[in-house]
Amino acid sequence: MIKLDIINEVVNRTGITKTKAELAVETVFQSMKKALTVGDRIELRGFGVFNVRPRKTGIGRNPRTGAEVSIPPGKAVRFKPGKELQSID
């Protein structure tokens, strides 16, 4: 599923124009990005939880040369599905 599929689903379910549905979906995604950027947790009941966790520093290897490469610390977005989403067969 891509963003266009989500927009089309909003149009089909609500009957609003495609332009307004696109604006609504884009606004939701921008709000989620903004919240994750500042380190907030996003909890969608019945769906799951998005949060940002720190990533450890480490040492990796360049596969071509075999030389060690230092991996800087960073942040990664994690998703934990809710109970309803986990029970999908």
Secondary structure as UniProt FT lines:
FT   HELIX           3..14
FT   HELIX           18..37
FT   TURN            38..39
FT   STRAND          42..44
FT   TURN            45..47
FT   STRAND          48..55
FT   STRAND          58..61
FT   TURN            63..65
FT   STRAND          68..71
FT   STRAND          74..81
FT   HELIX           83..86
//
